Amino acid sequence: MSRFERMAVIGAADLVFGLRALGVQTFSPASADEAKKILAAIVEEDYALCLVHQDWLDVLKEEREEIGRRFCPVVLGYSDHRALTDLVERMVREMAVKATGSDSLVRGKGNNE
């Protein structure tokens, strides 16, 4: 039976760092195979909850469906601000190009795109 105080998070190291500081077990896989092994270990070690970053949800789809038949762990997806930030940046860049003919007003230092 799962110990309900055990929680794991799978995601990029910069996203899960703060949770690690709070004592949550964090994992930052480098590949799909590693992510699958990590999730299998989480199931084996009786975690109650596992948060999976949106980048890994599709990779772990089959495993999540299999785990869904069990009581624990509960596997939930989460997202972060980066996708939204990138979208807003693209929109501002497009508006700047339409208004001025150039994106030089929104291009950061060192960006030669």
N, CA, C and O atoms as a GROMACS GRO file, in nm:
protein
  452
    1MET      N    1   0.084  -0.118   0.000
    1MET     CA    2   0.000   0.000   0.000
    1MET      C    3   0.088   0.124   0.000
    1MET      O    4   0.194   0.127   0.064
    2SER      N    5   0.045   0.228  -0.072
    2SER     CA    6   0.123   0.350  -0.085
    2SER      C    7   0.126   0.429   0.045
    2SER      O    8   0.031   0.428   0.124
    3ARG      N    9   0.237   0.495   0.064
    3ARG     CA   10   0.247   0.588   0.176
    3ARG      C   11   0.204   0.724   0.123
    3ARG      O   12   0.267   0.775   0.031
    4PHE      N   13   0.100   0.782   0.177
    4PHE     CA   14   0.039   0.900   0.119
    4PHE      C   15   0.125   1.026   0.128
    4PHE      O   16   0.092   1.126   0.064
    5GLU      N   17   0.232   1.023   0.203
    5GLU     CA   18   0.318   1.141   0.210
    5GLU      C   19   0.422   1.142   0.098
    5GLU      O   20   0.495   1.240   0.084
    6ARG      N   21   0.430   1.036   0.020
    6ARG     CA   22   0.533   1.027  -0.085
    6ARG      C   23   0.482   1.088  -0.215
    6ARG      O   24   0.377   1.049  -0.267
    7MET      N   25   0.558   1.185  -0.266
    7MET     CA   26   0.523   1.254  -0.389
    7MET      C   27   0.646   1.266  -0.476
    7MET      O   28   0.756   1.290  -0.425
    8ALA      N   29   0.628   1.249  -0.606
    8ALA     CA   30   0.739   1.262  -0.701
    8ALA      C   31   0.698   1.358  -0.812
    8ALA      O   32   0.580   1.374  -0.843
    9VAL      N   33   0.798   1.423  -0.870
    9VAL     CA   34   0.776   1.515  -0.980
    9VAL      C   35   0.876   1.482  -1.090
    9VAL      O   36   0.995   1.467  -1.065
   10ILE      N   37   0.825   1.473  -1.213
   10ILE     CA   38   0.910   1.451  -1.330
   10ILE      C   39   0.904   1.576  -1.415
   10ILE      O   40   0.796   1.620  -1.454
   11GLY      N   41   1.020   1.635  -1.443
   11GLY     CA   42   1.025   1.756  -1.524
   11GLY      C   43   1.166   1.809  -1.537
   11GLY      O   44   1.260   1.751  -1.483
   12ALA      N   45   1.179   1.917  -1.609
   12ALA     CA   46   1.309   1.980  -1.630
   12ALA      C   47   1.369   2.024  -1.496
   12ALA      O   48   1.297   2.066  -1.406
   13ALA      N   49   1.499   2.013  -1.486
   13ALA     CA   50   1.568   2.042  -1.359
   13ALA      C   51   1.538   2.182  -1.307
   13ALA      O   52   1.521   2.201  -1.187
   14ASP      N   53   1.531   2.281  -1.396
   14ASP     CA   54   1.507   2.418  -1.351
   14ASP      C   55   1.364   2.437  -1.299
   14ASP      O   56   1.338   2.528  -1.221
   15LEU      N   57   1.272   2.352  -1.342
   15LEU     CA   58   1.134   2.361  -1.294
   15LEU      C   59   1.113   2.294  -1.159
   15LEU      O   60   1.036   2.341  -1.076
   16VAL      N   61   1.182   2.184  -1.137
   16VAL     CA   62   1.157   2.104  -1.017
   16VAL      C   63   1.251   2.137  -0.903
   16VAL      O   64   1.238   2.081  -0.794
   17PHE      N   65   1.346   2.226  -0.925
   17PHE     CA   66   1.446   2.259  -0.824
   17PHE      C   67   1.383   2.306  -0.693
   17PHE      O   68   1.423   2.262  -0.586
   18GLY      N   69   1.285   2.394  -0.702
   18GLY     CA   70   1.221   2.447  -0.582
   18GLY      C   71   1.149   2.339  -0.503
   18GLY      O   72   1.147   2.342  -0.380
   19LEU      N   73   1.089   2.244  -0.574
   19LEU     CA   74   1.020   2.135  -0.506
   19LEU      C   75   1.119   2.044  -0.435
   19LEU      O   76   1.090   1.991  -0.327
   20ARG      N   77   1.235   2.026  -0.495
   20ARG     CA   78   1.339   1.944  -0.430
   20ARG      C   79   1.380   2.008  -0.298
   20ARG      O   80   1.404   1.938  -0.199
   21ALA      N   81   1.386   2.140  -0.296
   21ALA     CA   82   1.422   2.211  -0.173
   21ALA      C   83   1.317   2.190  -0.064
   21ALA      O   84   1.347   2.200   0.055
   22LEU      N   85   1.195   2.160  -0.104
   22LEU     CA   86   1.087   2.134  -0.007
   22LEU      C   87   1.078   1.988   0.033
   22LEU      O   88   0.991   1.951   0.112
   23GLY      N   89   1.165   1.906  -0.020
   23GLY     CA   90   1.168   1.766   0.018
   23GLY      C   91   1.092   1.672  -0.074
   23GLY      O   92   1.078   1.554  -0.042
   24VAL      N   93   1.044   1.722  -0.186
   24VAL     CA   94   0.974   1.637  -0.282
   24VAL      C   95   1.079   1.566  -0.367
   24VAL      O   96   1.179   1.625  -0.406
   25GLN      N   97   1.056   1.439  -0.394
   25GLN     CA   98   1.148   1.362  -0.478
   25GLN      C   99   1.130   1.407  -0.622
   25GLN      O  100   1.020   1.398  -0.676
   26THR      N  101   1.237   1.455  -0.685
   26THR     CA  102   1.228   1.507  -0.821
   26THR      C  103   1.315   1.427  -0.916
   26THR      O  104   1.418   1.371  -0.878
   27PHE      N  105   1.271   1.422  -1.041
   27PHE     CA  106   1.343   1.350  -1.145
   27PHE      C  107   1.344   1.434  -1.271
   27PHE      O  108   1.243   1.494  -1.308
   28SER      N  109   1.459   1.439  -1.337
   28SER     CA  110   1.474   1.513  -1.462
   28SER      C  111   1.533   1.420  -1.567
   28SER      O  112   1.654   1.417  -1.587
   29PRO      N  113   1.447   1.345  -1.636
   29PRO     CA  114   1.496   1.249  -1.734
   29PRO      C  115   1.557   1.319  -1.856
   29PRO      O  116   1.516   1.429  -1.894
   30ALA      N  117   1.654   1.252  -1.917
   30ALA     CA  118   1.719   1.305  -2.036
   30ALA      C  119   1.664   1.243  -2.164
   30ALA      O  120   1.688   1.294  -2.273
   31SER      N  121   1.591   1.132  -2.149
   31SER     CA  122   1.538   1.063  -2.267
   31SER      C  123   1.405   0.997  -2.233
   31SER      O  124   1.366   0.988  -2.116
   32ALA      N  125   1.336   0.952  -2.336
   32ALA     CA  126   1.208   0.884  -2.317
   32ALA      C  127   1.227   0.754  -2.239
   32ALA      O  128   1.147   0.722  -2.151
   33ASP      N  129   1.332   0.679  -2.271
   33ASP     CA  130   1.358   0.554  -2.200
   33ASP      C  131   1.382   0.580  -2.051
   33ASP      O  132   1.333   0.507  -1.965
   34GLU      N  133   1.458   0.684  -2.022
   34GLU     CA  134   1.486   0.716  -1.882
   34GLU      C  135   1.358   0.758  -1.809
   34GLU      O  136   1.337   0.722  -1.694
   35ALA      N  137   1.272   0.835  -1.878
   35ALA     CA  138   1.145   0.877  -1.817
   35ALA      C  139   1.058   0.755  -1.785
   35ALA      O  140   0.995   0.750  -1.680
   36LYS      N  141   1.055   0.658  -1.875
   36LYS     CA  142   0.976   0.536  -1.853
   36LYS      C  143   1.031   0.456  -1.735
   36LYS      O  144   0.954   0.402  -1.656
   37LYS      N  145   1.163   0.448  -1.724
   37LYS     CA  146   1.224   0.377  -1.611
   37LYS      C  147   1.195   0.449  -1.480
   37LYS      O  148   1.168   0.384  -1.378
   38ILE      N  149   1.200   0.580  -1.482
   38ILE     CA  150   1.171   0.659  -1.361
   38ILE      C  151   1.027   0.636  -1.317
   38ILE      O  152   1.001   0.614  -1.198
   39LEU      N  153   0.932   0.640  -1.411
   39LEU     CA  154   0.793   0.619  -1.375
   39LEU      C  155   0.770   0.478  -1.322
   39LEU      O  156   0.693   0.459  -1.228
   40ALA      N  157   0.835   0.380  -1.381
   40ALA     CA  158   0.824   0.242  -1.331
   40ALA      C  159   0.876   0.232  -1.188
   40ALA      O  160   0.817   0.164  -1.104
   41ALA      N  161   0.987   0.301  -1.159
   41ALA     CA  162   1.042   0.300  -1.024
   41ALA      C  163   0.948   0.370  -0.925
   41ALA      O  164   0.936   0.328  -0.810
   42ILE      N  165   0.883   0.476  -0.970
   42ILE     CA  166   0.788   0.547  -0.885
   42ILE      C  167   0.672   0.455  -0.847
   42ILE      O  168   0.626   0.455  -0.732
   43VAL      N  169   0.625   0.377  -0.943
   43VAL     CA  170   0.517   0.281  -0.915
   43VAL      C  171   0.567   0.174  -0.819
   43VAL      O  172   0.498   0.139  -0.724
   44GLU      N  173   0.686   0.123  -0.844
   44GLU     CA  174   0.743   0.015  -0.763
   44GLU      C  175   0.768   0.059  -0.619
   44GLU      O  176   0.752  -0.020  -0.526
   45GLU      N  177   0.806   0.185  -0.601
   45GLU     CA  178   0.841   0.235  -0.467
   45GLU      C  179   0.721   0.292  -0.392
   45GLU      O  180   0.738   0.357  -0.289
   46ASP      N  181   0.602   0.269  -0.442
   46ASP     CA  182   0.478   0.304  -0.373
   46ASP      C  183   0.460   0.453  -0.344
   46ASP      O  184   0.426   0.491  -0.232
   47TYR      N  185   0.483   0.536  -0.442
   47TYR     CA  186   0.451   0.678  -0.428
   47TYR      C  187   0.301   0.694  -0.438
   47TYR      O  188   0.234   0.616  -0.506
   48ALA      N  189   0.247   0.795  -0.373
   48ALA     CA  190   0.104   0.821  -0.379
   48ALA      C  191   0.068   0.914  -0.495
   48ALA      O  192  -0.040   0.901  -0.554
   49LEU      N  193   0.157   1.007  -0.528
   49LEU     CA  194   0.129   1.108  -0.629
   49LEU      C  195   0.253   1.131  -0.715
   49LEU      O  196   0.365   1.135  -0.664
   50CYS      N  197   0.232   1.146  -0.843
   50CYS     CA  198   0.342   1.179  -0.934
   50CYS      C  199   0.294   1.286  -1.030
   50CYS      O  200   0.198   1.266  -1.105
   51LEU      N  201   0.362   1.400  -1.028
   51LEU     CA  202   0.334   1.508  -1.121
   51LEU      C  203   0.429   1.495  -1.239
   51LEU      O  204   0.550   1.481  -1.220
   52VAL      N  205   0.374   1.500  -1.360
   52VAL     CA  206   0.454   1.482  -1.482
   52VAL      C  207   0.439   1.608  -1.567
   52VAL      O  208   0.328   1.650  -1.598
   53HIS      N  209   0.551   1.667  -1.605
   53HIS     CA  210   0.548   1.786  -1.688
   53HIS      C  211   0.488   1.754  -1.824
   53HIS      O  212   0.502   1.642  -1.875
   54GLN      N  213   0.421   1.853  -1.882
   54GLN     CA  214   0.351   1.835  -2.010
   54GLN      C  215   0.441   1.781  -2.121
   54GLN      O  216   0.392   1.713  -2.211
   55ASP      N  217   0.569   1.810  -2.118
   55ASP     CA  218   0.661   1.760  -2.220
   55ASP      C  219   0.674   1.609  -2.218
   55ASP      O  220   0.710   1.548  -2.319
   56TRP      N  221   0.647   1.547  -2.104
   56TRP     CA  222   0.662   1.401  -2.090
   56TRP      C  223   0.529   1.326  -2.095
   56TRP      O  224   0.529   1.203  -2.095
   57LEU      N  225   0.418   1.396  -2.100
   57LEU     CA  226   0.288   1.329  -2.096
   57LEU      C  227   0.267   1.235  -2.214
   57LEU      O  228   0.223   1.121  -2.196
   58ASP      N  229   0.298   1.281  -2.334
   58ASP     CA  230   0.280   1.194  -2.452
   58ASP      C  231   0.376   1.076  -2.450
   58ASP      O  232   0.340   0.965  -2.487
   59VAL      N  233   0.499   1.101  -2.408
   59VAL     CA  234   0.600   0.995  -2.401
   59VAL      C  235   0.555   0.883  -2.306
   59VAL      O  236   0.581   0.766  -2.331
   60LEU      N  237   0.490   0.921  -2.200
   60LEU     CA  238   0.450   0.825  -2.095
   60LEU      C  239   0.303   0.785  -2.104
   60LEU      O  240   0.247   0.736  -2.006
   61LYS      N  241   0.241   0.806  -2.218
   61LYS     CA  242   0.097   0.781  -2.233
   61LYS      C  243   0.058   0.637  -2.199
   61LYS      O  244  -0.033   0.615  -2.119
   62GLU      N  245   0.125   0.541  -2.258
   62GLU     CA  246   0.092   0.400  -2.232
   62GLU      C  247   0.110   0.364  -2.085
   62GLU      O  248   0.027   0.296  -2.026
   63GLU      N  249   0.220   0.409  -2.027
   63GLU     CA  250   0.247   0.381  -1.887
   63GLU      C  251   0.142   0.444  -1.797
   63GLU      O  252   0.099   0.383  -1.699
   64ARG      N  253   0.100   0.567  -1.830
   64ARG     CA  254  -0.002   0.636  -1.750
   64ARG      C  255  -0.135   0.563  -1.757
   64ARG      O  256  -0.208   0.555  -1.658
   65GLU      N  257  -0.169   0.512  -1.875
   65GLU     CA  258  -0.294   0.437  -1.889
   65GLU      C  259  -0.291   0.310  -1.805
   65GLU      O  260  -0.392   0.275  -1.742
   66GLU      N  261  -0.178   0.242  -1.802
   66GLU     CA  262  -0.164   0.121  -1.720
   66GLU      C  263  -0.173   0.155  -1.571
   66GLU      O  264  -0.239   0.085  -1.494
   67ILE      N  265  -0.107   0.263  -1.532
   67ILE     CA  266  -0.110   0.306  -1.392
   67ILE      C  267  -0.249   0.350  -1.352
   67ILE      O  268  -0.288   0.337  -1.235
   68GLY      N  269  -0.326   0.402  -1.447
   68GLY     CA  270  -0.461   0.449  -1.418
   68GLY      C  271  -0.553   0.341  -1.365
   68GLY      O  272  -0.656   0.372  -1.304
   69ARG      N  273  -0.519   0.216  -1.387
   69ARG     CA  274  -0.598   0.104  -1.336
   69ARG      C  275  -0.570   0.076  -1.189
   69ARG      O  276  -0.642  -0.001  -1.124
   70ARG      N  277  -0.466   0.137  -1.137
   70ARG     CA  278  -0.425   0.115  -0.998
   70ARG      C  279  -0.479   0.229  -0.911
   70ARG      O  280  -0.518   0.334  -0.961
   71PHE      N  281  -0.480   0.206  -0.782
   71PHE     CA  282  -0.521   0.309  -0.688
   71PHE      C  283  -0.413   0.417  -0.675
   71PHE      O  284  -0.444   0.536  -0.674
   72CYS      N  285  -0.288   0.374  -0.666
   72CYS     CA  286  -0.175   0.467  -0.652
   72CYS      C  287  -0.060   0.419  -0.738
   72CYS      O  288  -0.046   0.299  -0.759
   73PRO      N  289   0.020   0.505  -0.787
   73PRO     CA  290   0.017   0.650  -0.768
   73PRO      C  291  -0.083   0.717  -0.861
   73PRO      O  292  -0.116   0.665  -0.968
   74VAL      N  293  -0.130   0.831  -0.819
   74VAL     CA  294  -0.211   0.916  -0.906
   74VAL      C  295  -0.111   0.996  -0.988
   74VAL      O  296  -0.022   1.061  -0.933
   75VAL      N  297  -0.125   0.991  -1.120
   75VAL     CA  298  -0.032   1.060  -1.209
   75VAL      C  299  -0.107   1.178  -1.272
   75VAL      O  300  -0.207   1.159  -1.342
   76LEU      N  301  -0.057   1.298  -1.248
   76LEU     CA  302  -0.118   1.420  -1.299
   76LEU      C  303  -0.018   1.498  -1.381
   76LEU      O  304   0.101   1.501  -1.349
   77GLY      N  305  -0.065   1.561  -1.485
   77GLY     CA  306   0.020   1.648  -1.566
   77GLY      C  307   0.021   1.790  -1.512
   77GLY      O  308  -0.072   1.833  -1.445
   78TYR      N  309   0.127   1.861  -1.542
   78TYR     CA  310   0.135   2.003  -1.507
   78TYR      C  311   0.208   2.077  -1.618
   78TYR      O  312   0.282   2.016  -1.696
   79SER      N  313   0.188   2.206  -1.626
   79SER     CA  314   0.255   2.289  -1.726
   79SER      C  315   0.328   2.403  -1.656
   79SER      O  316   0.316   2.421  -1.534
   80ASP      N  317   0.403   2.478  -1.734
   80ASP     CA  318   0.476   2.590  -1.676
   80ASP      C  319   0.456   2.714  -1.763
   80ASP      O  320   0.385   2.709  -1.864
   81HIS      N  321   0.517   2.821  -1.725
   81HIS     CA  322   0.500   2.950  -1.790
   81HIS      C  323   0.573   2.962  -1.923
   81HIS      O  324   0.541   3.053  -2.000
   82ARG      N  325   0.668   2.877  -1.952
   82ARG     CA  326   0.756   2.898  -2.068
   82ARG      C  327   0.683   2.896  -2.200
   82ARG      O  328   0.714   2.977  -2.288
   83ALA      N  329   0.586   2.807  -2.219
   83ALA     CA  330   0.514   2.801  -2.346
   83ALA      C  331   0.436   2.931  -2.369
   83ALA      O  332   0.435   2.984  -2.480
   84LEU      N  333   0.372   2.982  -2.264
   84LEU     CA  334   0.298   3.106  -2.275
   84LEU      C  335   0.392   3.224  -2.302
   84LEU      O  336   0.360   3.311  -2.383
   85THR      N  337   0.504   3.228  -2.236
   85THR     CA  338   0.601   3.334  -2.257
   85THR      C  339   0.651   3.335  -2.401
   85THR      O  340   0.664   3.441  -2.462
   86ASP      N  341   0.680   3.218  -2.456
   86ASP     CA  342   0.724   3.208  -2.596
   86ASP      C  343   0.616   3.255  -2.692
   86ASP      O  344   0.647   3.323  -2.790
   87LEU      N  345   0.491   3.221  -2.665
   87LEU     CA  346   0.380   3.264  -2.750
   87LEU      C  347   0.366   3.415  -2.749
   87LEU      O  348   0.352   3.477  -2.855
   88VAL      N  349   0.370   3.475  -2.630
   88VAL     CA  350   0.359   3.621  -2.619
   88VAL      C  351   0.475   3.688  -2.692
   88VAL      O  352   0.455   3.789  -2.760
   89GLU      N  353   0.596   3.634  -2.678
   89GLU     CA  354   0.712   3.691  -2.748
   89GLU      C  355   0.692   3.688  -2.899
   89GLU      O  356   0.722   3.786  -2.967
   90ARG      N  357   0.643   3.577  -2.953
   90ARG     CA  358   0.619   3.567  -3.098
   90ARG      C  359   0.514   3.668  -3.143
   90ARG      O  360   0.527   3.730  -3.248
   91MET      N  361   0.408   3.682  -3.063
   91MET     CA  362   0.302   3.777  -3.099
   91MET      C  363   0.354   3.921  -3.100
   91MET      O  364   0.322   3.996  -3.192
   92VAL      N  365   0.431   3.960  -3.000
   92VAL     CA  366   0.487   4.095  -2.994
   92VAL      C  367   0.582   4.118  -3.110
   92VAL      O  368   0.582   4.225  -3.171
   93ARG      N  369   0.662   4.017  -3.142
   93ARG     CA  370   0.756   4.028  -3.254
   93ARG      C  371   0.678   4.050  -3.385
   93ARG      O  372   0.716   4.135  -3.466
   94GLU      N  373   0.572   3.973  -3.407
   94GLU     CA  374   0.491   3.987  -3.529
   94GLU      C  375   0.428   4.125  -3.538
   94GLU      O  376   0.424   4.185  -3.645
   95MET      N  377   0.377   4.176  -3.423
   95MET     CA  378   0.318   4.310  -3.422
   95MET      C  379   0.422   4.416  -3.454
   95MET      O  380   0.394   4.511  -3.526
   96ALA      N  381   0.543   4.400  -3.400
   96ALA     CA  382   0.650   4.497  -3.426
   96ALA      C  383   0.688   4.497  -3.572
   96ALA      O  384   0.711   4.604  -3.630
   97VAL      N  385   0.694   4.382  -3.633
   97VAL     CA  386   0.728   4.373  -3.776
   97VAL      C  387   0.619   4.438  -3.860
   97VAL      O  388   0.649   4.509  -3.955
   98LYS      N  389   0.493   4.414  -3.825
   98LYS     CA  390   0.383   4.475  -3.900
   98LYS      C  391   0.383   4.626  -3.884
   98LYS      O  392   0.355   4.698  -3.980
   99ALA      N  393   0.414   4.675  -3.765
   99ALA     CA  394   0.408   4.819  -3.738
   99ALA      C  395   0.529   4.894  -3.793
   99ALA      O  396   0.515   5.005  -3.844
  100THR      N  397   0.647   4.835  -3.783
  100THR     CA  398   0.769   4.908  -3.819
  100THR      C  399   0.847   4.845  -3.933
  100THR      O  400   0.938   4.908  -3.988
  101GLY      N  401   0.812   4.723  -3.971
  101GLY     CA  402   0.887   4.656  -4.077
  101GLY      C  403   1.010   4.584  -4.024
  101GLY      O  404   1.086   4.526  -4.102
  102SER      N  405   1.031   4.588  -3.893
  102SER     CA  406   1.150   4.525  -3.834
  102SER      C  407   1.116   4.476  -3.693
  102SER      O  408   1.025   4.527  -3.628
  103ASP      N  409   1.190   4.376  -3.648
  103ASP     CA  410   1.172   4.331  -3.510
  103ASP      C  411   1.286   4.382  -3.422
  103ASP      O  412   1.308   4.329  -3.313
  104SER      N  413   1.358   4.483  -3.468
  104SER     CA  414   1.473   4.533  -3.392
  104SER      C  415   1.433   4.592  -3.256
  104SER      O  416   1.515   4.596  -3.164
  105LEU      N  417   1.308   4.636  -3.242
  105LEU     CA  418   1.264   4.691  -3.115
  105LEU      C  419   1.244   4.585  -3.008
  105LEU      O  420   1.252   4.616  -2.888
  106VAL      N  421   1.217   4.460  -3.048
  106VAL     CA  422   1.193   4.354  -2.951
  106VAL      C  423   1.302   4.249  -2.951
  106VAL      O  424   1.298   4.156  -2.869
  107ARG      N  425   1.397   4.261  -3.040
  107ARG     CA  426   1.507   4.164  -3.044
  107ARG      C  427   1.601   4.190  -2.927
  107ARG      O  428   1.643   4.304  -2.904
  108GLY      N  429   1.634   4.085  -2.855
  108GLY     CA  430   1.724   4.098  -2.740
  108GLY      C  431   1.868   4.112  -2.783
  108GLY      O  432   1.901   4.088  -2.899
  109LYS      N  433   1.953   4.150  -2.690
  109LYS     CA  434   2.095   4.158  -2.717
  109LYS      C  435   2.148   4.022  -2.760
  109LYS      O  436   2.117   3.921  -2.698
  110GLY      N  437   2.226   4.021  -2.864
  110GLY     CA  438   2.287   3.897  -2.907
  110GLY      C  439   2.197   3.811  -2.995
  110GLY      O  440   2.243   3.708  -3.047
  111ASN      N  441   2.070   3.849  -3.014
  111ASN     CA  442   1.981   3.774  -3.102
  111ASN      C  443   1.996   3.826  -3.245
  111ASN      O  444   1.960   3.940  -3.275
  112ASN      N  445   2.048   3.745  -3.330
  112ASN     CA  446   2.068   3.784  -3.469
  112ASN      C  447   1.972   3.708  -3.559
  112ASN      O  448   2.010   3.670  -3.670
  113GLU      N  449   1.852   3.685  -3.515
  113GLU     CA  450   1.755   3.608  -3.593
  113GLU      C  451   1.698   3.690  -3.704
  113GLU      O  452   1.614   3.642  -3.780
   0.00000   0.00000   0.00000
